[in-house]
Amino acid sequence: MRDVPATPDTIPARAGGALRFLDLAPARDGLRADVLAGLRARPRSIPPKYFYDAEGARLFERICRLPEYYLTRTEYALLQARLPEIAAVAGRVDCVIEPGAGGCGKVRLLIEALRPARVYALDIASAHLAQAAQALARDHPGLEVSAVGLDFVHGLEALAPHLPAAGRRLVFYPGSSIGNFTPEEAVALLGRFHTLAGPDGGLLVGVDLKKDPERLHRAYNDAQGVTAAFNLNLLARLNRELGADFAPGAFRHYAYYNPVEGRIEMHLVSLAAQTVHVAGEHFEFAAGESLHTENSYKYRPEEFVRLAAAAGWRPAGQWLDAEGGFALQYYAAGSGVG
């Protein structure tokens, strides 16, 4: 069963704005195919989008409140401090599209500043998204909110027929989530955002910057072990949904900064030689063998400008936090680095 009703109907959101649910996920569930392909490969890996079942979404919300996890509070503070400047650069915006919207917290700040007519919140965790979208619509009379259950990494084009033909669009991609993709993958995704935004659209993106590796290490290895629980919850999901028999206690969360690649790498490391069964297949893990679950690339500001330019975006504004460790960058549709 799908979490979001497969209906385009628009309904009132308890005296607030209008709320619409769209389920644009493919009929075939890719979890089984993706996991088996990742386990057969060397090195082994699983796409990080599968972190976000209900428990994973709850744990990630806890991560965002941890003292070591600077990213969320830094970006919120930067948005709040620079919203008037961002609004001036962005100009008139009729439609805000947020891939990976989650709890819809940051887009609320943009709504206050830009006053769009419509917001499209996209997320693969559709049940969590539906609750957040209901609250967003309730709190903003006159706003049309569309909660879209969608794997935007692979299915973004499915959204296009549901967008209004007229009006300027802004793609909002906060949280440094672009760092979960290799640079080549990031260029491809930014190119698809460019197509989605249209010839007069814009992009506001959050980018985590290169910094002291010790600070990065603490952010992904918190003292309370919440990030470890988040990582290990992936195995519990596979046990539940694919009939796997992972023993989470036989794996350990391991995250570190790779300075050569410029990224945090997150792994689950097997503590002993073991056999795991998943969806009718068996996989041998050696002691110390890794299951790679996430990357988080960090950039220098000029590095990311070049990345976005390769996808057709023209830089139009940049705001850094006081420590110079996080950036909000605004891009206009077009090409070039100047």
C-alpha positions in Angstrom: 0.0 0.0 0.0 1.1 3.5 -0.7 1.3 6.0 2.1 -0.1 9.0 0.1 -3.4 8.5 -1.6 -3.0 8.3 -5.4 -5.3 11.2 -6.1 -4.8 14.7 -7.6 -7.8 16.1 -5.7 -7.3 19.4 -3.9 -8.9 19.6 -0.4 -9.2 22.4 2.2 -6.6 22.1 5.0 -8.6 23.0 8.0 -9.2 26.7 7.2 -5.7 27.1 5.8 -4.5 26.9 2.2 -5.4 24.2 -0.3 -3.7 20.8 0.0 -3.2 18.2 -2.7 -1.7 14.7 -2.5 0.1 13.2 -5.5 1.6 9.8 -5.5 4.1 9.7 -8.4 6.2 6.8 -7.2 6.6 4.0 -9.8 4.4 1.0 -9.4 7.5 -1.2 -9.0 9.2 -0.9 -5.7 12.9 -0.5 -6.4 14.1 -1.5 -2.8 14.6 -5.2 -3.6 16.4 -4.6 -6.9 18.6 -1.8 -5.6 19.6 -3.7 -2.4 20.4 -6.9 -4.2 22.5 -5.1 -6.9 24.4 -3.2 -4.2 25.1 -6.4 -2.2 26.3 -8.2 -5.3 28.7 -5.4 -6.2 32.3 -4.8 -4.9 32.6 -2.7 -2.9 29.1 -3.2 -1.5 26.7 -0.3 -1.1 23.1 0.6 -0.6 21.6 4.0 -1.8 21.1 6.4 1.2 17.5 7.1 0.1 16.5 3.9 1.9 17.4 5.3 5.3 14.1 7.0 5.4 11.4 4.6 6.6 9.3 6.0 9.5 11.9 5.2 12.1 14.7 6.5 9.9 12.9 9.8 9.5 12.3 10.1 13.2 16.0 9.4 13.9 17.1 11.9 11.3 15.0 14.6 13.1 16.9 13.8 16.3 20.2 14.0 14.4 19.3 17.5 13.3 18.9 18.6 16.9 22.3 17.2 18.1 24.9 19.6 19.3 27.6 18.0 17.0 25.4 18.2 13.9 26.0 21.9 13.0 24.4 21.7 9.5 20.8 22.2 10.3 21.0 25.0 12.8 23.7 26.8 10.7 21.5 26.7 7.6 18.4 27.9 9.5 20.3 30.8 11.0 21.8 31.7 7.7 18.4 31.6 6.0 16.8 33.7 8.7 19.6 36.3 8.7 19.7 36.7 4.9 16.1 36.2 3.8 15.6 39.8 2.7 18.8 39.6 0.5 17.7 36.3 -0.9 14.3 37.6 -1.7 15.7 40.6 -3.4 18.0 38.4 -5.6 15.2 35.9 -6.3 12.6 38.4 -7.3 9.0 37.4 -7.9 8.5 33.7 -7.4 5.1 32.0 -8.1 6.0 28.4 -7.3 8.6 26.9 -4.9 9.6 23.2 -5.5 11.5 21.5 -2.7 12.9 18.0 -3.5 13.5 16.0 -0.3 11.2 18.3 1.7 11.0 16.0 4.8 9.4 18.0 7.6 8.9 21.2 5.4 10.7 23.3 8.1 13.0 25.4 6.0 10.6 26.1 3.2 8.4 27.9 5.7 11.0 30.6 5.9 11.0 31.0 2.1 7.2 31.2 2.0 7.3 34.2 4.4 9.9 36.0 2.4 8.8 35.2 -1.2 5.0 34.8 -0.8 4.6 32.2 -3.6 1.2 31.0 -4.7 2.2 27.4 -4.7 4.6 25.0 -3.0 5.4 21.5 -4.2 7.0 19.4 -1.5 8.7 16.2 -2.8 9.9 13.3 -0.7 10.2 9.5 -0.9 9.1 9.2 2.7 5.5 10.1 1.8 3.7 9.4 5.1 6.0 11.8 7.0 5.7 14.3 4.1 1.9 14.2 4.2 1.8 15.2 7.9 4.2 18.0 7.3 2.4 19.3 4.3 -1.0 19.3 6.1 0.6 21.5 8.8 2.1 23.8 6.1 -1.2 24.3 4.3 -3.1 24.8 7.6 -0.7 27.6 8.6 -0.7 29.5 5.3 -4.2 30.5 4.1 -4.2 31.1 0.4 -1.2 28.9 -0.3 -1.6 25.8 -2.5 0.5 23.0 -1.2 1.1 19.8 -3.1 2.7 16.9 -1.2 4.3 14.6 -3.8 5.4 11.1 -3.0 8.3 10.8 -5.5 11.8 9.4 -5.9 13.0 12.6 -7.3 16.4 11.3 -8.1 15.0 9.0 -10.8 11.4 10.1 -11.3 11.6 13.9 -11.3 10.2 14.2 -14.8 6.9 12.7 -13.6 6.2 16.0 -11.8 6.3 18.2 -14.9 2.7 17.6 -16.1 1.4 18.5 -12.7 3.1 22.0 -12.6 1.3 25.2 -13.7 2.3 26.3 -17.2 2.8 29.9 -16.2 4.7 31.6 -13.4 8.4 31.7 -12.2 9.6 28.6 -10.4 12.3 28.3 -7.7 13.9 25.0 -6.9 14.9 24.9 -3.2 17.4 22.2 -2.2 18.6 22.9 1.3 20.4 20.8 3.9 23.6 20.1 1.8 21.7 17.0 0.4 23.5 17.7 -2.9 26.6 16.3 -1.1 25.0 12.8 -1.1 25.8 12.5 -4.8 29.2 12.2 -6.6 30.2 15.3 -8.5 29.1 13.7 -11.7 25.8 12.7 -10.3 25.3 16.1 -8.8 25.8 17.8 -12.2 23.2 15.5 -13.7 20.7 16.2 -10.9 21.3 20.0 -11.1 20.7 19.7 -14.8 17.3 18.1 -14.2 16.5 20.9 -11.6 17.4 23.4 -14.4 14.9 21.8 -16.7 12.3 21.7 -14.0 12.8 25.4 -13.1 12.4 26.5 -16.7 14.3 29.2 -18.7 13.4 32.0 -16.2 13.6 30.0 -13.0 16.0 29.9 -10.1 17.8 27.5 -7.7 18.6 28.1 -4.0 20.9 25.3 -2.7 22.6 24.7 0.6 26.2 23.6 0.4 28.4 22.3 3.2 31.9 23.5 2.8 35.3 22.0 3.5 36.5 22.6 7.0 38.4 21.1 10.0 38.1 17.3 9.6 37.6 16.9 13.3 34.4 19.0 13.2 33.2 16.9 10.4 34.0 13.7 12.2 32.0 14.8 15.3 29.0 15.7 13.2 28.7 12.1 11.9 29.9 10.3 15.1 27.8 12.0 17.8 28.3 11.1 21.5 24.7 9.9 21.9 25.0 7.4 19.1 22.0 8.7 17.2 23.7 8.7 13.9 24.9 5.1 14.5 21.3 4.1 15.3 20.2 5.8 12.1 22.7 3.9 10.0 21.9 0.6 11.6 18.2 1.1 11.2 18.8 0.5 7.5 19.4 -3.2 8.4 16.3 -3.4 10.5 14.3 -2.1 7.5 15.8 -4.7 5.2 15.0 -7.4 7.7 11.4 -6.2 7.9 10.7 -5.5 4.2 12.9 -8.0 2.4 12.9 -10.9 4.8 16.6 -10.4 5.5 18.4 -11.8 8.5 21.0 -9.1 9.3 22.1 -9.1 12.9 22.5 -5.3 13.6 24.7 -6.1 16.6 27.1 -7.8 14.2 27.8 -4.5 12.3 29.2 -1.3 13.5 28.6 2.3 12.3 31.8 3.8 10.9 32.0 7.3 9.5 35.1 9.3 8.5 36.3 12.2 6.3 38.1 11.2 3.2 40.3 14.3 2.3 41.3 12.9 -1.1 37.7 12.6 -2.2 36.5 15.6 -0.1 33.7 13.7 1.5 32.4 12.1 4.6 31.9 8.3 4.1 29.4 6.4 6.2 29.7 2.6 6.4 28.4 -0.4 8.3 31.3 -2.7 9.0 31.0 -6.4 9.7 32.5 -7.4 13.0 32.9 -11.0 12.1 32.7 -13.4 9.2 29.0 -14.0 8.6 26.4 -15.1 6.1 23.4 -12.9 5.5 20.3 -13.9 3.6 18.3 -11.2 1.7 15.3 -11.8 -0.6 16.2 -15.5 -1.2 19.9 -14.8 -1.8 22.9 -15.2 0.5 25.9 -13.0 0.9 29.2 -13.7 2.7 30.7 -10.9 4.7 34.3 -11.1 5.9 35.3 -9.7 9.2 36.0 -6.0 8.6 34.1 -5.8 5.3 32.2 -2.7 4.7 28.7 -1.9 3.4 28.9 1.7 2.1 25.7 3.5 3.0 26.3 7.2 2.3 28.6 9.9 1.0 28.5 13.5 2.0 30.7 15.6 -0.3 32.0 18.9 1.0 33.0 21.8 -1.4 34.8 25.0 -1.6 32.4 27.7 -2.8 34.1 28.1 -6.2 34.1 24.3 -6.7 30.4 24.2 -6.4 29.9 27.2 -8.7 31.8 25.3 -11.4 29.7 22.2 -10.7 26.4 24.2 -11.1 27.7 26.0 -14.2 28.3 22.6 -15.8 24.6 22.0 -15.4 23.6 25.3 -17.0 23.2 27.5 -13.9 24.5 31.0 -13.6 25.6 32.2 -10.1 23.6 35.2 -8.9 24.1 35.3 -5.1 26.0 33.7 -2.2 25.7 33.9 1.6 28.2 32.3 4.0 27.8 31.7 7.8 30.1 33.6 10.1 32.6 30.8 10.3 32.6 30.3 6.5 31.7 26.7 6.8 28.3 26.6 5.1 26.9 28.4 2.0 23.6 29.2 0.5 24.0 29.8 -3.2 21.4 31.3 -5.6 21.5 30.5 -9.3 19.6 31.7 -12.3 18.8 29.6 -15.3 21.5 30.3 -17.9 25.1 29.3 -18.3 28.5 30.6 -17.4 30.5 31.2 -14.3 30.6 35.0 -14.4 
